[in-house]
Structure formats: structure tokens, C-alpha cells
């Protein structure tokens, strides 16, 4: 099995983590950003701003990843979207329609 710095009790440097996260988002690397947030969750709370920035990045470059992120948020919130989530979901649907791609989106 693969061991990570979080599994080994690594110390988190918030500045370095934010720099890495920003670099990933700047390149549109949504999957890598998700993995980084999963690692951060192992050692403490993930700042909500990170989750929002990841979702905004996904909305701009990977609509299916954005859909998955919103679905996960809905599940972890026991079916209750925040106003931010509702606005993001509306933006997601508008983006799908704008590109002429209206998949069967299940929540």
C-alpha cells in the first residue's frame, strides 16, 4: 500500500499547501486538487475556501468533475445544499446547456 505524508504524521505548512493548491488549480488539475484536499482532511479540517476554489475551477474546466464534487457535497450534507451549492449547481447546469451537452444528471 502507498504511504503518504499525512499517514506518517507529517507536519502541514499552510503556505506551502496553499501554493501547491493554487498551482494545481491554475493548471486546471481538478483531480490532483481533490487528492490534495483528501490528504489535508486526514490531518485536519479543509478550509471551506479550498473546497469552493476547487469547485470553481472544476466549473470552468471540467464539468463532470464539478458535478461529482457537488454530488459529494450533497451526500456529506445529508441532502441539504447551501446557497453556495445551489448557485454552483445552477451554474453547472447552465454550462452543460451552453455547450449543448445535457447529460442525465442525477443527484
N, C-alpha and C positions, 0 to 999 in steps of 0.2 A: 504494500500500500504506500501511497505517496504521502510524505510528511510535509507540512507547511510551517511557516514561521509562527502562525497562530497556535498550531498544535504543540509547538515546542516552547510556548510561553514567551514568545518574542515580544519585545517592547515596541510599542507603536509610536512613531514620531508623526504627530498630526500634520506637520508641514510637509514632510516627505510624502505621506499618503495622499494629501490633497494635491500635491504637484503631480504625482503619478496618475491620480484620478483625472485631473484636468487634461493631462497629455493623452490619456486614453479617449476621453470624450472628444477632444479636438480632432482626433483621427477617426472618429465615428466607431470606435471599438466598443460597442454596447455589450457584447458577450464578455469581454475582458473586464469591463466595468462592473458587470454583475458578479463576476468571480471575486473581484476585489472587495465588493460590498459583503459578499458571503464570508470572506475571510475576516473582515472587520467585525462582523456580527459575532464571530467566535470569541472575540476578546472584549467586546463591549457593544454599546449601542451605536448604531449607524446614524449619523446626523441626518435629519429629515431633508436638509438641503441637498445632500448627496443623492438621496432617492429621487428627489424632484429633478435634479440636474440630469440624472441618468434617463429618466422618463422623457424629459425634453429633448435630449439627444436622440433617443430612440424615435420619437415622433418626427424628427427631422430627417432621419436616415435609415430607419429600419422599422417599418410599421408593424410587422409581425412580432418583433421583439417588444414593441410598445404595447401591443395587445396582450402579450404574455405577462409583462410587468403589471399591467392593470388588473389582469385576472388574478395574479398572485396577491396583489394588494386587496382585492375584494375578498379573497379567501381568508387572508390573515385578519381582515377587519370584520369577520363574521357577517359578510354581506352588506356592510354599511360603508358606502363611499363617502369620502369627504367632499366638500365643494370643489377642492382642487382636483380630486379624482374625476368628478363628474365633468369638469371643464376639459380635462385631459382626454376623457373618453369621447366627448363631443368632437374635440379636435382630431382625434384618431379616425372617427367615422367620416368626418369631412375630408380628411386626407385620402382615405380609401376611395370615396366618391369622386374626388377631384382627379384622381388618376384613373378613374374608370374601373376600379377593381373593388368590387363589393363582395368580399367573401362571406360565408356564413359564419358570423362572429357569435360565439357562444360565451356567455359569462356565467 
